[in-house]
């Protein structure tokens, strides 16, 4: 099985809906590579941008290992999920 590296940089998000009633949101991004023959699911996350509000900035580099065949057959998906950290740190 031939594999290669996929390197991305999660830079920022703009105009997110504010889901916090008081104060500014603490936002992070979870990126997952799914449906890949090499590894069924790889997941990484950025650091939390404290008090970012609706416009967080990370400039966070990530590196995934991707199966060449799965990529050529369009079986791989790169998903970005934005999350706001709760006040209790979760």
PyMOL commands that place a pseudoatom at each C-alpha (Angstrom):
pseudoatom trace, name=CA, resn=UNK, resi=1, chain=A, elem=C, hetatm=0, pos=[0.000, 0.000, 0.000]
pseudoatom trace, name=CA, resn=UNK, resi=2, chain=A, elem=C, hetatm=0, pos=[1.485, 3.322, -1.122]
pseudoatom trace, name=CA, resn=UNK, resi=3, chain=A, elem=C, hetatm=0, pos=[1.076, 6.238, 1.279]
pseudoatom trace, name=CA, resn=UNK, resi=4, chain=A, elem=C, hetatm=0, pos=[2.021, 9.879, 1.256]
pseudoatom trace, name=CA, resn=UNK, resi=5, chain=A, elem=C, hetatm=0, pos=[1.832, 12.857, 3.568]
pseudoatom trace, name=CA, resn=UNK, resi=6, chain=A, elem=C, hetatm=0, pos=[-0.926, 15.428, 3.350]
pseudoatom trace, name=CA, resn=UNK, resi=7, chain=A, elem=C, hetatm=0, pos=[0.097, 18.698, 4.982]
pseudoatom trace, name=CA, resn=UNK, resi=8, chain=A, elem=C, hetatm=0, pos=[-2.433, 21.454, 5.655]
pseudoatom trace, name=CA, resn=UNK, resi=9, chain=A, elem=C, hetatm=0, pos=[-2.560, 24.639, 7.697]
pseudoatom trace, name=CA, resn=UNK, resi=10, chain=A, elem=C, hetatm=0, pos=[-5.805, 25.556, 9.449]
pseudoatom trace, name=CA, resn=UNK, resi=11, chain=A, elem=C, hetatm=0, pos=[-5.653, 29.335, 9.242]
pseudoatom trace, name=CA, resn=UNK, resi=12, chain=A, elem=C, hetatm=0, pos=[-8.848, 30.981, 10.505]
pseudoatom trace, name=CA, resn=UNK, resi=13, chain=A, elem=C, hetatm=0, pos=[-12.634, 31.249, 10.458]
pseudoatom trace, name=CA, resn=UNK, resi=14, chain=A, elem=C, hetatm=0, pos=[-14.816, 34.319, 9.917]
pseudoatom trace, name=CA, resn=UNK, resi=15, chain=A, elem=C, hetatm=0, pos=[-18.255, 35.456, 11.062]
pseudoatom trace, name=CA, resn=UNK, resi=16, chain=A, elem=C, hetatm=0, pos=[-19.130, 32.420, 13.199]
pseudoatom trace, name=CA, resn=UNK, resi=17, chain=A, elem=C, hetatm=0, pos=[-22.443, 32.441, 15.028]
pseudoatom trace, name=CA, resn=UNK, resi=18, chain=A, elem=C, hetatm=0, pos=[-21.814, 33.495, 18.642]
pseudoatom trace, name=CA, resn=UNK, resi=19, chain=A, elem=C, hetatm=0, pos=[-23.043, 30.646, 20.844]
pseudoatom trace, name=CA, resn=UNK, resi=20, chain=A, elem=C, hetatm=0, pos=[-21.853, 32.109, 24.144]
pseudoatom trace, name=CA, resn=UNK, resi=21, chain=A, elem=C, hetatm=0, pos=[-24.223, 34.299, 26.161]
pseudoatom trace, name=CA, resn=UNK, resi=22, chain=A, elem=C, hetatm=0, pos=[-21.531, 36.124, 28.170]
pseudoatom trace, name=CA, resn=UNK, resi=23, chain=A, elem=C, hetatm=0, pos=[-18.000, 36.949, 27.060]
pseudoatom trace, name=CA, resn=UNK, resi=24, chain=A, elem=C, hetatm=0, pos=[-16.297, 35.878, 23.856]
pseudoatom trace, name=CA, resn=UNK, resi=25, chain=A, elem=C, hetatm=0, pos=[-16.136, 32.366, 22.427]
pseudoatom trace, name=CA, resn=UNK, resi=26, chain=A, elem=C, hetatm=0, pos=[-13.040, 30.169, 22.802]
pseudoatom trace, name=CA, resn=UNK, resi=27, chain=A, elem=C, hetatm=0, pos=[-12.949, 28.370, 19.440]
pseudoatom trace, name=CA, resn=UNK, resi=28, chain=A, elem=C, hetatm=0, pos=[-10.920, 25.429, 18.119]
pseudoatom trace, name=CA, resn=UNK, resi=29, chain=A, elem=C, hetatm=0, pos=[-11.062, 23.263, 14.999]
pseudoatom trace, name=CA, resn=UNK, resi=30, chain=A, elem=C, hetatm=0, pos=[-11.088, 19.461, 14.795]
pseudoatom trace, name=CA, resn=UNK, resi=31, chain=A, elem=C, hetatm=0, pos=[-9.875, 18.067, 11.457]
pseudoatom trace, name=CA, resn=UNK, resi=32, chain=A, elem=C, hetatm=0, pos=[-10.394, 14.411, 10.554]
pseudoatom trace, name=CA, resn=UNK, resi=33, chain=A, elem=C, hetatm=0, pos=[-9.383, 12.290, 7.578]
pseudoatom trace, name=CA, resn=UNK, resi=34, chain=A, elem=C, hetatm=0, pos=[-11.964, 9.539, 7.019]
pseudoatom trace, name=CA, resn=UNK, resi=35, chain=A, elem=C, hetatm=0, pos=[-12.562, 6.674, 4.613]
pseudoatom trace, name=CA, resn=UNK, resi=36, chain=A, elem=C, hetatm=0, pos=[-8.880, 6.143, 4.002]
pseudoatom trace, name=CA, resn=UNK, resi=37, chain=A, elem=C, hetatm=0, pos=[-7.619, 2.582, 3.542]
pseudoatom trace, name=CA, resn=UNK, resi=38, chain=A, elem=C, hetatm=0, pos=[-4.403, 3.280, 5.467]
pseudoatom trace, name=CA, resn=UNK, resi=39, chain=A, elem=C, hetatm=0, pos=[-6.027, 4.317, 8.713]
pseudoatom trace, name=CA, resn=UNK, resi=40, chain=A, elem=C, hetatm=0, pos=[-9.804, 4.297, 9.106]
pseudoatom trace, name=CA, resn=UNK, resi=41, chain=A, elem=C, hetatm=0, pos=[-9.852, 7.678, 10.878]
pseudoatom trace, name=CA, resn=UNK, resi=42, chain=A, elem=C, hetatm=0, pos=[-7.146, 10.160, 11.753]
pseudoatom trace, name=CA, resn=UNK, resi=43, chain=A, elem=C, hetatm=0, pos=[-8.043, 13.178, 13.879]
pseudoatom trace, name=CA, resn=UNK, resi=44, chain=A, elem=C, hetatm=0, pos=[-6.183, 16.294, 15.025]
pseudoatom trace, name=CA, resn=UNK, resi=45, chain=A, elem=C, hetatm=0, pos=[-7.220, 19.579, 16.610]
pseudoatom trace, name=CA, resn=UNK, resi=46, chain=A, elem=C, hetatm=0, pos=[-5.899, 23.099, 16.787]
pseudoatom trace, name=CA, resn=UNK, resi=47, chain=A, elem=C, hetatm=0, pos=[-5.214, 24.909, 19.993]
pseudoatom trace, name=CA, resn=UNK, resi=48, chain=A, elem=C, hetatm=0, pos=[-8.038, 26.948, 21.498]
pseudoatom trace, name=CA, resn=UNK, resi=49, chain=A, elem=C, hetatm=0, pos=[-8.146, 30.605, 20.449]
pseudoatom trace, name=CA, resn=UNK, resi=50, chain=A, elem=C, hetatm=0, pos=[-9.212, 32.205, 23.730]
pseudoatom trace, name=CA, resn=UNK, resi=51, chain=A, elem=C, hetatm=0, pos=[-11.656, 35.113, 23.513]
pseudoatom trace, name=CA, resn=UNK, resi=52, chain=A, elem=C, hetatm=0, pos=[-11.630, 34.928, 19.716]
pseudoatom trace, name=CA, resn=UNK, resi=53, chain=A, elem=C, hetatm=0, pos=[-15.292, 35.695, 19.314]
pseudoatom trace, name=CA, resn=UNK, resi=54, chain=A, elem=C, hetatm=0, pos=[-16.634, 35.002, 15.800]
pseudoatom trace, name=CA, resn=UNK, resi=55, chain=A, elem=C, hetatm=0, pos=[-13.240, 35.373, 14.043]
pseudoatom trace, name=CA, resn=UNK, resi=56, chain=A, elem=C, hetatm=0, pos=[-10.680, 32.874, 15.433]
pseudoatom trace, name=CA, resn=UNK, resi=57, chain=A, elem=C, hetatm=0, pos=[-7.157, 32.636, 13.992]
pseudoatom trace, name=CA, resn=UNK, resi=58, chain=A, elem=C, hetatm=0, pos=[-4.914, 29.578, 14.452]
pseudoatom trace, name=CA, resn=UNK, resi=59, chain=A, elem=C, hetatm=0, pos=[-2.338, 29.227, 11.631]
pseudoatom trace, name=CA, resn=UNK, resi=60, chain=A, elem=C, hetatm=0, pos=[-1.949, 25.656, 12.881]
pseudoatom trace, name=CA, resn=UNK, resi=61, chain=A, elem=C, hetatm=0, pos=[-0.061, 23.132, 10.689]
pseudoatom trace, name=CA, resn=UNK, resi=62, chain=A, elem=C, hetatm=0, pos=[-1.258, 19.511, 10.524]
pseudoatom trace, name=CA, resn=UNK, resi=63, chain=A, elem=C, hetatm=0, pos=[0.108, 16.420, 8.814]
pseudoatom trace, name=CA, resn=UNK, resi=64, chain=A, elem=C, hetatm=0, pos=[-1.900, 13.340, 7.839]
pseudoatom trace, name=CA, resn=UNK, resi=65, chain=A, elem=C, hetatm=0, pos=[-0.864, 10.079, 6.170]
pseudoatom trace, name=CA, resn=UNK, resi=66, chain=A, elem=C, hetatm=0, pos=[-3.085, 9.257, 3.211]
pseudoatom trace, name=CA, resn=UNK, resi=67, chain=A, elem=C, hetatm=0, pos=[-3.415, 6.115, 1.101]
pseudoatom trace, name=CA, resn=UNK, resi=68, chain=A, elem=C, hetatm=0, pos=[-2.774, 6.880, -2.588]
pseudoatom trace, name=CA, resn=UNK, resi=69, chain=A, elem=C, hetatm=0, pos=[-5.386, 4.431, -3.904]
pseudoatom trace, name=CA, resn=UNK, resi=70, chain=A, elem=C, hetatm=0, pos=[-8.132, 5.694, -1.581]
pseudoatom trace, name=CA, resn=UNK, resi=71, chain=A, elem=C, hetatm=0, pos=[-7.374, 9.284, -2.594]
pseudoatom trace, name=CA, resn=UNK, resi=72, chain=A, elem=C, hetatm=0, pos=[-7.388, 8.465, -6.328]
pseudoatom trace, name=CA, resn=UNK, resi=73, chain=A, elem=C, hetatm=0, pos=[-10.735, 6.666, -5.956]
pseudoatom trace, name=CA, resn=UNK, resi=74, chain=A, elem=C, hetatm=0, pos=[-12.276, 9.620, -4.065]
pseudoatom trace, name=CA, resn=UNK, resi=75, chain=A, elem=C, hetatm=0, pos=[-12.778, 7.541, -0.911]
pseudoatom trace, name=CA, resn=UNK, resi=76, chain=A, elem=C, hetatm=0, pos=[-11.044, 9.968, 1.456]
pseudoatom trace, name=CA, resn=UNK, resi=77, chain=A, elem=C, hetatm=0, pos=[-12.814, 12.864, 3.178]
pseudoatom trace, name=CA, resn=UNK, resi=78, chain=A, elem=C, hetatm=0, pos=[-11.199, 15.723, 5.029]
pseudoatom trace, name=CA, resn=UNK, resi=79, chain=A, elem=C, hetatm=0, pos=[-13.675, 17.150, 7.566]
pseudoatom trace, name=CA, resn=UNK, resi=80, chain=A, elem=C, hetatm=0, pos=[-13.379, 20.399, 9.501]
pseudoatom trace, name=CA, resn=UNK, resi=81, chain=A, elem=C, hetatm=0, pos=[-15.519, 20.793, 12.620]
pseudoatom trace, name=CA, resn=UNK, resi=82, chain=A, elem=C, hetatm=0, pos=[-15.490, 24.079, 14.550]
pseudoatom trace, name=CA, resn=UNK, resi=83, chain=A, elem=C, hetatm=0, pos=[-16.174, 23.898, 18.270]
pseudoatom trace, name=CA, resn=UNK, resi=84, chain=A, elem=C, hetatm=0, pos=[-16.482, 26.404, 21.104]
pseudoatom trace, name=CA, resn=UNK, resi=85, chain=A, elem=C, hetatm=0, pos=[-14.888, 25.406, 24.397]
pseudoatom trace, name=CA, resn=UNK, resi=86, chain=A, elem=C, hetatm=0, pos=[-17.294, 25.444, 27.298]
pseudoatom trace, name=CA, resn=UNK, resi=87, chain=A, elem=C, hetatm=0, pos=[-16.669, 27.519, 30.422]
pseudoatom trace, name=CA, resn=UNK, resi=88, chain=A, elem=C, hetatm=0, pos=[-15.673, 24.347, 32.301]
pseudoatom trace, name=CA, resn=UNK, resi=89, chain=A, elem=C, hetatm=0, pos=[-12.828, 23.722, 29.802]
pseudoatom trace, name=CA, resn=UNK, resi=90, chain=A, elem=C, hetatm=0, pos=[-14.502, 21.032, 27.668]
for i in range(1, 90): cmd.bond("trace and resi %d" % i, "trace and resi %d" % (i + 1))
show_as sticks, trace
zoom trace
